[in-house]
Amino acid sequence: MKIAAYLGIALVFGGVGYAWRDIKAGTPVNASSWQRLAGVTDERKDSPEQVFKSAYRLIRDDYYRPVKADDLKFAGMQGLLASLGDPHTMFMPPKLASRFSEETVGNFFGVGARLGADPLGAKAVTVFEGAPAFKAGMRSNDVIIAVNGKKVAGLATDAIVSQVKGPENTYVTLTVMRSGSEKPLEFKIKRGRITTPTVESKVLEGSNVGYLSVSNFAEPTTSQFDHELDSLTAKGIKGLVIDLRGNPGGLLETAAEMLSRFVENKTVLTMKKRDDKEVVKTYSGAVREWPYKIAILMDENSASAAEIFAGVLRDYGLATLVGTHSYGKASVQNLYPLIDKSSAKITIAKYYLPNGDFIGRKVDDDGVYVSGGLAPDVPATLDLDKDPVAGDPKTDTQLAKAIEVVLKH
């Protein structure tokens, strides 16, 4: 007992010694510091919200250099959601939330081109037919080297996209390099509302098989899906390949709408929430005729709504899955807009496919895939030695296998 008492006294006086040095040096010591030194504790039990606000104010007001309040707030929100250990639950600051909204709503104001990285600036991977850029004369594979006269070489693609986008009916001047052209070309383009194409189609040469590529499940995807299907049907196709490779998913509602073209009043999935279950079903009155076989191409980057779409068609025996296993995102998120234009995307349920399968992804300690996702009915890999081009059956070995599947009697 004496030893413990002496240690306690030594600790207190040791602490006072440090405080006395601070006082001699002119450094103020507040009352709470004296309380801590004397071993006095505050018996109040503040709520987590009060503790968080207190820490926020201390950093904002007392940190040795000024900090932006928004930076602290965003960091706090990111930490809050990241603490759940769920990679699909996340906080999105205003800029990221705006970009996410554009992707799911499927429209924005700009010139109508999908840009990719290029050493000279940004390459127009796709110029949407009928969009302002297309009407002005830009074409796919043009490389943007300047925006409004300012060179963009070395800038991140996102930074170039931000310069190209702008309010509706305003103008942007793009300077581009085009293969075969000796001099740069300049286009003055009036920005407009752009509906991003998420579905593209063609009839595969020599096979009379229709090919539908679905890049994600956004609000306009269902109508685009219908339009492209009508176009293929009019051409008398004998089979259909739906390419979902690299499709990260999107809206559950859109997946259910598209599945309603195949089956009506059927279970899409069962969501298991915290306290109850919810069954999502297809709608009635939208079923189409499918007088041919369907194959769905998928890979490890096919996720979320893409897996739901493929899994439901598999479960009802309406499609054959070709390729490699899918990602394994077996959860549903709600997007909650916050008052400062940021958003919180929060997992509200795990889902199970119609046959009861849970396809949740499992990884090892290094994050390497172990199991989960949809397993293909017909495994097929890409032959990288052929420099594969998606949609070209001469080099795309997975597509070639899918064609074989739909034409097989």
N, C-alpha and C positions, 0 to 999 in steps of 0.2 A: 504494500500500500504506500509506504513512504517513497519507494522508488518511483511509482507512478505519479505521486504528487509532485515530486521534485522535477520529473520530466515535464509535467504540465506547467509548472512555474517557469522552467527554462524555456519552453516553447513560447509562452506568453511574453516573457521579457525579451526573448530573441526577436519576436515580432515587433514589440515596442521599440527595440533598438533600431530596426530597419525604419520604422515609422518616424522615429526621432531624427534619423539621418535625413529623411525626406523633408521634415519640417525645417531643419537647419539649412537645407539647400533651397528652401522656399517653395517646395512642392506641396500643394495642399493635400490633406488627407480628409476625406469626407467622413460623416458619422457612421455610415455602414462599414467603412474600413475599420474604424475603432471597434465597432461591434464584433467584426470578424476576428480582430486581434485579441479581443477579450474573451472570445469563445461564446459570445451571445448570438443566438440564432433567432430568426424570425419565425414564429410558430404559425404564421398565416399560410394557408394552402391556396396559392393563386392558381387560377385555371390555366391550362396550356396556352390559351389565347393571350392571357395577361402576361405570361412569361415570355412568349414570343414577341409581343409588342414591346415589352421592356427591353429585351435584347436588341431589337430593331432600333429603338430610340437611342440606346447607349452607343451602338456603332455609328448611327447617323450623326449624333451630336458630339461624341468624344473621340472618335478615331482620329489618328494623328494627321490625316489628310482628308479633304472633303471627298465625300462619296455621293453618287447620284442615288436619290431615294428609289427611283424606278429600278436601278440595278440591284439594289438590296432586295426589293420586293420580288423581282423576277427570280433572283437566286434562291430566295426563301421558298417560293412556290415550286421551283424545279426540285429543290431538295425534299420538299414535302411529298411530292408525288413519286420521286425516285426512291424514297425510303420504303415504298411498298414492294420493291423488287420485281415489278411487273414491267417488262419492256414496252408494253402497249398502253400503259397508263402514263401520261406525260402532260407537262405544262407547255403551252406554246405562247411565246410573247407575241405582241400584235402583228409584226411582220410575218412571222411563221404562220400565225393563225389565219392571216389574210391569204397567204399562198395555199394553205391547206383548203380553205374555203373555195378558192378558185378551182382547185383540182376536183373537189367533190360536186360543186355546182356545175362546173364544166364550161364556164364562160368568164371572160375578162375583157378589158380594153387594151388593144394592141394592134399589131399589124398582121397577125395570123401566120406565124412561123414557129416551128419547134427547133430550138437552137441547141447545138452541142459544142464541146470544146474544140478549139483549133489554135495552133501557135500564132496565127495572124489576128485572131480575135474570136469570132464565133461562127460556126458553120450552120447554115440553114439545113438541118437534117431533113425537114419536111416543110414545104410552103403549102398551106392549106388552099386547095382549089376554091376560087371564088372569094378568098379573103383579100383585104386591102393590099397586102404585099404582092399577091399573085396578080391582081389587077394592074398594079403599078409596073409589073415586069420582072419581079424577083422570081427565082426558081430554086428548087431543091439543089443542094450542093454549092450554092453561092456562099462565099465567106465574107461576113461583115468585118470590115477593117476599120471603119470609123462611124460614129454616131453624131450627127449634127456637126460634122467637121472635126471632131476630136477622135484621135486614134484610140483603139481599144485593145491593141495587142498587149498581152500579159495580164489583162483583167480576168477575174473569175467570170464564168459564164453567167452566174446569177447577177453579177454586177452589170453585165452588158444587157441582160434581159430587163433589169430595172430601168435602164436608160431608154430602151426601145419602147417599153410600155408607157402609157400616159393617159390622160383624160380623153374621153370620146370627142371626136371632131377636131382634135389638135393634130399638128403635123410633126413628123420626124423625118430627117434626111439620113438615109443609110448609104454608105459607100461600100461597094462589094467588089470582090475579085471573083471572076468567073473563068472556069477552065476554057481555054481557047480564045479568050479575049486578051488583047495586048494591053489595054488600059483599064483602070478601075471604072466601074459603072456606078452611077449615082441615081438614087430613087427618092423622090419626095413623096411620102406616104401619109395619107390621112388616117389616123387611128380610128378604129371602130370596135363595136362589140364582137368578140370572137367566141364562137362556140367550138370548143376543142373537139376534133374528131377522135372518138374512142373506139370506133369500129371501122375497119377497112375490109374490102372484099375483092375477090377476083376469081375467075375460072382458071384453074391450073391447066396450062397448055398440055395437050396430048392425053388428058385423062378424063375430061368432062366432070371433074370434081370441083365443087365450090370450096373456097378457102375464106374463112372469116377470122380476122385477127382482132381480138378484143383487148385493148391496152389497160383498161381499168373500168370499174363499175361506178360511173358518175350519174348525175341526174339525167343528162341527155342520152345515155347509153341505150336505153330500151328503144327509143324512137329510132336511133341510128341502126340498131340491130334489126328492127323491123324493115327499115328502108333497104338495107343491104341484102337482107334475105329475099325481099321482093325482087330485087334486081337479079339475084342468082337464080331464083325460081323461074323467072321469065326466060332465062337462058337454058332451061332444061337440064340442070345438073343431075348427075347420077349418084352423088354421094357428097358428104359435107365434112370438112375438117374445121373445127373451131380451135384456134390457137390461143391458149391462155398462158403461154410461157412468158415469164417476166411480169405477169399481171399481179400487182400487189393487193388487189381487192378494191374495196370502196364501200358503197352503200348496200346494206342488207336488203333494203326496200327494192333497189334496182335488181338485185339477184332474184328476189321473189317474183318481180314483174316479168323478168325474162323467162324464168322457169314456168310461168303461167302460160307460155306459148307451147309448152310440152305436156303439162298435166294440170288439171284443175282440181281445186279443193283437196290438195294433197299436202302432207306434211313436208315442209322444207327443213326445219330443224326444231329441236326442243331446247329452249334456253333454261338453264338452271341458275336462278338468281340466289341472292342471299337467303330469302325467306320463302320463295315460291318458284313455280315453273311457268313458262309461257311457250305455247306452241305457235310457230309461224307457219302459215299455209299459203299455197298458191291461190290465185284469184280464179274466178269462173268467167267464161265467155271469151277467152283470148287464145284458146288452143288452136294451133295450126296443124296442117297435115304434114307428115314427115315420111314420104314414100321411099326413103333411102336410108342407108346406114350413116351413123354419125360417129366420128372419132374426135376426141378432145386431146390436144397436145398440152402437156404440162411439164414443169420442171421445179427445182427447189425454190425458185422465186415466184411460183404461183401460190398466192396466199389469200387468206380471209374470204371475201365474197367469191373469188375465183375458185377456191376449194369447195365452197358451198355449192356453187353452180355445177361443178364437175361431179362432186360427190352425190348430189341428189339425182342427177341423170344416170349415174352409175347404179345407184340403189334401185331405181325404177326400171333398170334394164334398157335404157334408151340410148346409151352411148358407151363406147369403149375408150378407156383411158390409155393413152400412149405417151411414152417418154420416160421420165424419172419421177421419183417421189416428190410430192409437193412440200411446202414449207412446214405446215402443221400449226397454223394459228387458229386454235379452237376456242376463241373468246370473242365477245361482242362488246363494243365500246359505245358510249354516248358522248357526244361533244357538248360541252357546257360553255357557252359564251360568257365571258366575264365583263364587268362594267367598263374596263379600260381597253376593250377590244382585243384582249388576250383571250385564250381559251384553255380549258382543261379537258383532256380526253381521258375518260375513266372507264375501266372495265366494269361492266355491270353484270356479266353472266358468262358462264362457260356453255358451249353448245354441243349437241349431239345430233348426228345425221339421222335420217329416217330409219335406217336399220339398227340404230343404237350405238354406232361407232363414235368413240371419242378420239379425235385425231391429233390431240395436243402434242406439240413438239417436245422432245427431251434431248438435252445436250449434256456432255460431260463437263468436268471442272474447267476445261479449256475452251468451252463454248462450241465444241465440235459436235455435229449432229449424231445422235444415237438412234432415235426412233421417232415415229410420228408422221403426220401428213398422210396423204392418199398414196397408196401403192399403185403403180400402173398395172393395167391388165396385160398390156403388151410392152415390156421394157424396151427402150430404144435410147441410144446415146448419140451425140453428135460426133461425127468424124472430123476432128479439128484439122486434120491434114488436108481437107478439101476446102479450107477457108469458107465455112458455111455462111450462106446468106439466108436469113429467115424468109420463108415463103418461096424459095427456089428449090424445088425437089431434086435438082441436079446436084446441089451441094448440101442441102439440108436433109441429112439422113433420117432425122426423126419424122419430118414431113413425108418423106418417101415411104416410111413404114406405115404412117397413118393412111396414106393413099391406098396402100396395099390392103389395109384392114377394111376400108369402106367399100372397096371393089371386090372383095372376096365373097364368093357365093356360098 
